């Protein structure tokens, strides 16, 4: 789709509903949200295709407790949508039982059918994740203080 083309009117609302209500059972219907050759990129993954994108979400559900997104802002221009969100979860391996939040944004590009062809997540892995880890967090916070001075 051309960047100046318009996404179907309900494309953004469908994407928001999908992410805010995402559960493992919904991954079977990924083709209703993503185009077959969609690309997905975040600080840890860069994949293409429904199977690979599904694998990213499957890994999320396998390694985290109660993962869910809360969309806090949205903008649609042409076929491109930007969402800001809070990703809430609990770590299984450490900080057991402590709620975690990662704040980030997603760029979504829709095709003529309203399916996502590009999904790019933007968030600061150092601040939002590494600083919260035992040992590594101490080092990351020290590096941050050094960079500011």
trRosetta pair geometry for C-beta under 8 A, 3 or more apart (Angstrom, degrees):
i j d omega theta_ij theta_ji phi_ij phi_ji
1 5 4.7 -116 178 62 97 142
1 7 7.8 76 149 -84 165 70
1 79 4.7 165 120 -125 135 170
1 109 7.1 -177 60 165 113 99
1 110 6.9 -8 35 98 160 55
1 111 5.2 176 -30 -130 120 49
1 112 6.0 167 -91 -46 115 70
1 117 7.1 169 17 8 102 149
2 5 4.4 111 60 -24 83 103
2 79 7.4 131 80 4 47 137
3 78 6.0 56 157 118 54 155
3 79 6.6 -132 -145 44 31 105
3 80 6.7 3 -152 -28 79 119
4 78 5.3 -108 -148 -121 27 141
4 79 8.0 33 74 3 10 96
5 78 6.0 89 68 -175 36 98
5 79 4.9 25 81 -38 85 122
5 112 7.5 -56 154 -85 141 78
6 78 5.8 -104 -91 -148 46 48
6 79 6.5 159 -166 -62 8 71
7 11 4.2 -88 158 39 118 152
7 12 7.0 102 100 -36 142 84
7 76 6.6 -101 46 -165 126 119
7 78 7.0 89 -13 135 82 42
7 79 4.6 122 -54 -127 86 56
7 80 7.8 179 -31 -7 123 23
7 81 7.0 -36 14 -40 163 105
7 110 3.8 67 -122 65 120 139
7 114 6.1 95 -179 -111 91 66
8 11 4.8 117 63 -39 81 101
8 110 7.2 -118 24 148 76 144
8 112 7.5 79 -40 173 96 42
8 113 7.1 -21 -17 172 134 20
8 114 4.0 -55 40 -68 122 111
10 13 5.1 -64 -160 49 65 113
10 14 5.5 67 142 -28 89 103
10 114 6.5 5 78 -136 76 154
11 14 5.9 -58 -148 36 26 109
11 15 6.4 24 156 -17 63 107
11 76 7.8 130 75 -130 100 137
11 81 7.2 -157 112 -37 104 139
11 110 4.5 28 178 -120 153 161
11 114 3.6 -150 -94 -146 96 91
11 115 7.9 -104 -135 -31 107 20
12 15 5.7 -56 -149 36 32 111
12 16 6.3 31 155 -18 66 106
12 74 6.1 122 175 177 126 131
12 76 4.7 -95 -54 -71 148 131
12 81 4.8 166 -105 -115 102 144
12 108 7.8 146 -111 75 71 134
12 110 7.9 -95 -57 -41 64 142
13 16 5.8 -53 -146 37 31 111
13 17 6.3 30 155 -18 64 107
14 17 5.8 -56 -147 39 30 111
14 18 6.3 35 153 -24 64 106
14 33 6.9 -165 137 -111 105 82
14 114 6.4 67 39 154 143 125
15 18 5.6 -53 -149 32 31 115
15 19 6.5 21 158 -11 66 106
15 33 6.5 117 -106 -154 67 103
15 81 6.7 142 55 83 153 158
15 83 7.5 -141 118 -44 118 142
15 108 5.8 91 -159 174 165 174
15 110 7.9 -117 -44 -80 134 112
15 116 6.5 99 -107 -59 123 116
16 19 6.2 -61 -148 40 29 103
16 20 6.0 17 161 -11 67 115
16 71 5.0 -60 -143 0 100 166
16 74 6.4 -40 -78 -83 132 148
16 83 6.8 171 -93 -114 88 136
17 20 6.1 -62 -138 44 26 104
17 21 6.0 -10 172 13 64 118
18 21 6.8 -86 -145 53 16 86
18 22 6.3 47 157 -73 61 88
18 26 7.1 161 -154 166 79 142
18 33 4.9 86 -116 -103 168 143
19 22 5.7 -17 -145 -30 31 118
19 69 4.5 -36 155 65 99 147
19 71 6.6 93 85 -53 123 109
19 83 7.6 121 44 132 161 166
19 85 7.2 -71 139 -111 141 154
20 68 7.2 47 -161 180 45 96
20 69 5.6 -99 -90 85 48 87
20 70 6.7 67 -122 -110 95 38
20 71 5.9 -76 -65 -3 111 99
21 26 7.3 125 113 -64 84 156
22 26 5.7 -124 -142 60 55 144
22 57 7.0 -113 180 -150 132 127
22 67 8.0 -40 91 108 113 94
22 68 7.0 171 54 -125 88 66
22 69 6.8 50 17 15 120 105
23 26 5.2 104 55 -6 68 103
24 27 6.0 -37 -168 1 45 116
24 57 8.0 163 -111 138 56 102
24 58 7.3 74 -131 -115 93 65
24 61 4.9 120 -77 -167 101 169
25 28 6.7 -35 178 9 51 110
26 29 5.9 -65 -169 45 58 101
26 30 7.7 100 136 -65 71 65
27 30 5.5 4 -165 -48 52 108
27 54 5.0 105 -173 -144 111 98
27 57 5.6 -179 -100 95 118 133
27 58 6.5 72 -130 -66 169 85
29 32 4.8 -9 165 9 94 120
29 33 7.4 82 123 -8 80 95
30 33 6.0 -71 -162 45 46 101
30 34 5.4 -14 163 29 87 113
30 50 5.3 141 104 -157 124 99
30 53 6.5 160 -176 94 141 113
30 54 5.3 -112 -32 -78 163 100
30 57 7.9 -177 -96 26 126 147
31 34 6.6 -69 -110 65 31 74
31 36 7.0 19 -129 -80 99 69
31 50 5.8 -5 -76 -117 81 148
31 115 7.8 -21 178 -130 48 139
32 115 7.5 -152 158 -103 25 102
33 115 6.4 119 147 -138 21 76
33 116 6.0 4 151 9 74 108
34 38 4.1 -92 -173 6 102 157
34 50 5.9 156 92 -102 123 80
34 53 5.8 179 -133 81 176 164
34 115 5.8 74 174 -179 10 100
34 116 4.9 -42 -108 62 64 96
34 117 8.0 135 -161 -80 66 29
34 119 7.4 -57 -108 -23 109 129
35 38 4.7 130 56 -57 75 90
35 111 5.2 81 -72 -10 136 138
35 113 7.7 127 -91 55 94 115
35 115 4.3 128 -58 113 71 123
35 116 6.6 -139 1 80 81 41
35 117 4.7 6 25 -91 138 72
36 49 6.9 -10 164 -135 60 67
36 50 6.0 -52 -137 -25 49 111
37 48 6.2 2 -173 174 67 104
37 49 6.1 -22 -123 -86 45 65
37 117 7.5 15 84 -146 77 83
38 48 7.0 -175 93 -151 39 61
38 49 7.2 150 51 -80 63 11
38 50 7.0 76 32 -70 103 61
38 53 6.2 4 87 -43 113 151
38 115 7.3 -114 -67 146 123 100
38 116 5.5 55 -132 106 139 80
38 117 5.3 -141 -111 -141 75 30
38 118 6.9 -160 -159 -64 77 26
38 119 6.6 36 167 -3 118 100
39 46 7.8 -3 -175 -170 96 73
39 47 7.4 171 -152 92 55 43
39 48 4.8 -23 -101 -102 72 87
39 117 7.2 24 20 153 80 58
39 118 5.3 -3 60 -115 97 68
39 119 7.1 -171 95 33 53 65
40 45 6.5 -4 114 115 100 116
40 46 7.5 -176 93 -141 57 34
40 47 5.3 -6 59 61 98 86
40 48 7.4 177 20 -84 70 38
40 52 7.3 -172 38 112 115 97
40 53 4.7 122 -14 -108 143 97
40 56 6.2 -125 115 6 148 158
40 119 4.6 -7 -111 69 77 106
40 120 7.8 179 -154 -78 40 42
40 121 8.0 21 -173 -7 81 98
41 45 6.8 -160 -135 98 38 67
41 46 4.6 16 -112 -110 90 78
41 47 7.8 173 -76 23 54 54
41 119 7.5 165 26 93 57 61
41 120 5.0 -2 62 -119 98 76
41 121 7.0 -157 99 29 53 71
42 45 5.3 31 44 45 90 88
42 56 7.7 126 17 -162 124 141
42 120 7.6 163 -75 -164 52 44
42 121 3.8 4 -106 56 94 121
42 123 7.5 1 -161 30 97 99
43 121 7.4 -79 -9 97 72 103
43 123 6.6 -90 -19 67 123 78
43 125 4.3 -179 152 -49 163 124
44 125 7.4 124 -48 -102 90 140
45 56 5.2 91 -179 -108 177 122
47 52 3.5 -159 174 146 125 124
47 53 6.0 -179 97 -66 121 55
47 55 7.1 -157 -144 59 170 111
47 56 6.3 -161 26 -43 143 118
48 52 6.1 43 60 54 31 146
49 52 4.8 81 66 15 89 105
49 53 6.8 -164 91 -6 42 90
50 53 5.9 -59 -142 41 28 108
50 54 6.0 32 158 -21 65 109
51 54 5.7 -55 -149 37 27 114
51 55 6.5 34 149 -26 61 104
52 55 5.4 -48 -153 28 34 118
52 56 7.1 40 149 -23 62 95
53 56 5.7 -44 -158 24 39 113
53 57 7.0 30 149 -8 65 102
53 119 7.4 85 -130 41 128 137
54 57 5.8 -60 -154 42 37 107
54 58 6.0 41 149 -23 71 107
55 58 5.4 -49 -139 36 33 115
55 59 6.3 38 158 -21 64 102
56 59 6.0 -55 -154 33 27 111
56 60 6.7 33 147 -22 61 104
57 60 5.3 -48 -151 30 38 118
57 61 6.6 31 154 -13 67 103
58 61 6.0 -58 -151 40 32 106
58 62 6.1 29 152 -20 67 111
59 62 5.6 -58 -142 39 31 111
59 63 6.0 5 167 -2 67 116
60 63 6.7 -76 -143 45 20 93
60 64 5.8 -28 179 24 62 120
60 67 5.4 -109 159 79 104 172
61 64 7.0 -70 -115 54 19 83
61 67 6.6 -121 -91 36 54 124
63 92 6.2 -138 -179 22 48 124
63 93 7.8 -21 -167 -21 87 106
64 67 4.4 68 102 -53 132 113
64 89 4.3 -24 -178 -170 131 134
64 90 6.7 137 -173 66 77 48
64 91 6.7 -52 -121 -107 75 38
64 92 6.5 -148 -112 -20 24 96
65 89 6.7 130 68 -175 52 77
65 90 4.0 -31 69 69 107 104
65 91 7.5 -12 20 65 93 8
65 92 5.7 126 -29 -73 95 82
66 88 7.3 -42 124 121 97 91
66 89 6.1 166 85 -135 68 52
66 90 5.6 47 42 11 103 100
67 87 7.0 -6 -162 -179 90 92
67 88 7.3 158 -147 87 42 52
67 89 4.2 2 -98 -98 72 113
68 87 7.7 174 89 -153 31 54
68 88 5.6 -17 64 62 79 95
68 89 7.4 155 17 -73 54 71
69 85 5.0 -14 -166 -174 103 136
69 86 7.2 147 -157 77 53 48
69 87 5.5 -25 -100 -102 73 68
69 88 7.7 166 -94 18 22 76
70 85 6.3 149 75 -160 46 77
70 86 4.6 -7 56 56 102 98
70 88 6.5 38 -7 -9 107 115
71 74 6.2 25 166 -54 125 107
71 83 5.3 -60 -137 -167 109 116
71 84 7.3 110 -163 77 62 49
71 85 5.0 -42 -104 -97 50 93
72 84 4.9 -59 69 102 95 97
72 85 6.0 162 8 -104 85 29
72 86 6.1 72 -35 -15 121 90
73 82 7.9 -12 114 115 97 87
73 83 6.9 154 85 -160 60 46
73 84 3.9 26 46 35 104 110
74 81 6.7 -14 -164 -172 91 103
74 82 7.2 163 -149 87 43 54
74 83 5.2 -5 -102 -107 79 73
74 84 7.6 -132 -59 23 45 68
75 81 6.9 162 84 -155 50 56
75 82 4.8 1 54 53 99 96
76 80 7.4 163 -152 90 53 44
76 81 4.8 -17 -101 -102 77 86
77 80 5.7 -16 68 67 79 91
77 81 7.9 160 23 -86 57 40
79 109 5.7 46 127 -162 97 75
79 110 5.0 -136 -168 58 83 79
79 111 7.6 47 -161 -88 130 16
80 107 6.6 -18 -166 -169 102 91
80 108 7.1 152 -157 82 52 50
80 109 5.3 -23 -100 -100 74 75
80 110 7.8 -162 -77 12 27 78
81 107 7.5 149 80 -160 51 44
81 108 4.4 -14 62 62 101 101
81 109 7.7 -177 21 -79 72 29
81 110 6.9 52 -7 -24 110 107
82 105 6.1 2 -175 -179 94 113
82 106 7.1 167 -151 83 49 49
82 107 5.7 -19 -100 -101 76 64
82 108 7.7 -178 -79 21 28 74
83 105 6.5 166 86 -156 49 62
83 106 4.7 -1 53 52 99 97
83 108 6.9 32 -4 -5 107 114
84 103 7.6 8 -179 -176 95 87
84 104 7.4 -173 -150 104 60 34
84 105 4.9 -32 -100 -98 65 87
85 103 7.5 178 93 -148 45 51
85 104 6.1 -17 63 68 85 73
85 105 7.1 146 17 -99 77 35
85 106 6.8 16 5 -4 123 104
86 101 5.3 -23 -169 -161 104 110
86 102 7.4 145 -162 73 52 43
86 103 5.6 -25 -103 -98 69 71
87 101 6.9 141 71 -158 50 53
87 102 4.4 -14 57 59 107 96
87 103 7.8 -164 18 -75 75 23
87 104 6.6 5 -8 23 112 111
87 123 7.9 -53 12 -75 126 167
88 99 6.5 -14 -165 -169 97 103
88 100 7.2 154 -153 82 48 53
88 101 5.4 -16 -98 -100 70 78
89 99 7.7 142 79 -154 25 60
89 100 5.5 -27 71 63 73 100
89 102 7.9 -1 21 4 107 100
90 95 7.6 -147 -163 111 72 90
90 96 7.3 56 168 -152 111 39
90 97 6.4 16 -154 -101 135 10
90 98 6.7 141 -133 67 89 40
90 99 6.1 -57 -79 -99 85 45
90 100 6.5 142 -102 10 34 92
91 94 5.6 -19 116 63 136 57
91 95 5.0 66 45 62 124 98
91 96 7.0 -93 85 -78 79 44
91 98 7.5 -3 28 62 94 87
91 100 6.3 59 -29 -14 90 142
92 96 7.3 31 -158 -105 28 85
94 133 7.4 81 75 -141 141 68
94 134 6.2 -103 171 -4 155 115
95 98 4.3 -73 171 45 95 123
95 100 7.1 79 113 -57 142 114
95 132 7.2 -20 -42 159 162 102
100 132 6.4 100 -129 163 117 164
101 128 8.0 -89 112 -154 55 95
102 123 5.6 55 165 176 109 154
102 128 4.2 78 -133 171 85 128
102 129 6.5 5 -97 -59 121 88
103 123 6.8 162 92 -130 42 110
103 128 6.5 -147 35 -107 63 126
104 121 5.8 29 148 -177 141 94
104 122 5.8 170 -169 86 94 51
104 123 3.0 -56 -97 -72 119 112
104 124 8.0 -169 -95 9 88 57
104 128 7.2 -3 -56 -82 97 173
105 121 7.4 155 85 -155 41 54
105 122 4.8 -13 64 59 89 103
105 123 7.2 157 21 -64 57 75
106 119 6.3 -17 -168 -165 115 79
106 120 6.7 149 -157 77 61 46
106 121 5.1 -27 -98 -98 82 66
106 122 7.3 -179 -83 17 31 75
107 118 7.0 -21 113 119 95 105
107 119 7.5 161 82 -152 57 32
107 120 4.4 -4 53 57 102 101
107 122 7.3 55 -13 -15 95 110
108 116 5.1 -68 -159 -123 103 109
108 118 7.0 160 -153 86 35 65
108 119 5.6 5 -106 -105 77 70
109 116 7.0 98 65 -156 48 63
109 117 5.2 -56 96 61 96 92
109 118 4.0 30 31 42 112 104
110 114 5.4 -17 -168 -142 128 35
110 115 6.6 134 -151 65 74 27
110 116 6.2 -50 -96 -93 61 45
110 117 6.9 121 -145 4 13 90
111 114 7.2 -56 68 12 64 17
111 115 5.2 -8 36 58 107 83
111 116 8.0 -75 -1 -1 83 1
111 117 5.1 98 -48 -44 94 118
116 119 5.3 36 163 -57 136 101
123 128 5.4 -36 162 23 110 160
124 127 4.2 22 112 33 125 106
124 128 5.3 125 76 -7 73 101
125 128 6.4 -66 -118 54 20 94
125 129 5.1 -36 -164 37 63 119
125 130 6.1 62 141 -18 76 103
126 129 7.5 -18 -58 53 4 75
126 130 4.9 -39 -136 42 43 127
126 131 6.5 61 156 -33 60 95
126 140 5.7 179 -169 -154 88 124
126 144 7.7 152 146 -70 123 110
127 130 7.7 16 -16 48 15 86
127 131 5.7 0 -141 1 34 133
127 144 7.8 92 -90 -95 86 143
128 131 7.7 83 15 32 11 102
128 132 7.7 -28 154 -8 32 120
129 132 6.1 -78 -162 34 28 108
129 133 7.1 29 152 -32 66 104
130 133 5.7 -49 -156 15 40 116
130 136 5.5 -93 -169 137 84 118
130 137 6.6 169 144 -88 55 58
130 140 4.8 138 121 -72 107 156
131 137 4.8 75 -177 -140 36 83
131 140 4.6 -124 -86 98 69 133
131 141 5.7 96 -140 -59 102 84
131 144 7.6 8 -96 -20 126 143
132 137 5.7 -171 30 -97 4 129
133 136 4.3 7 89 58 121 111
133 137 4.8 173 61 -39 53 93
133 140 8.0 83 45 2 94 133
134 137 6.4 -25 -91 17 11 111
135 138 6.0 -54 -155 24 24 109
135 139 7.0 15 153 -8 59 105
136 139 5.6 -57 -154 40 38 112
136 140 6.1 38 151 -21 71 108
137 140 5.6 -55 -142 38 31 111
137 141 6.2 29 160 -17 66 106
138 141 6.1 -57 -148 37 26 107
138 142 6.4 27 153 -19 62 109
139 142 5.7 -57 -149 36 30 112
139 143 6.3 30 155 -18 65 106
140 143 5.7 -53 -147 37 31 112
140 144 6.4 35 153 -22 63 105
141 144 5.5 -51 -148 34 33 115
141 145 6.5 34 153 -19 64 103
142 145 5.8 -54 -151 35 32 110
142 146 6.4 32 151 -18 65 107
143 146 5.6 -54 -147 37 32 113
143 147 6.3 34 155 -22 66 106
144 147 5.8 -53 -147 34 29 111
144 148 6.6 27 154 -18 62 107
145 148 5.9 -59 -152 35 32 111
145 149 6.6 24 155 -19 66 109
146 149 6.0 -62 -148 34 31 106
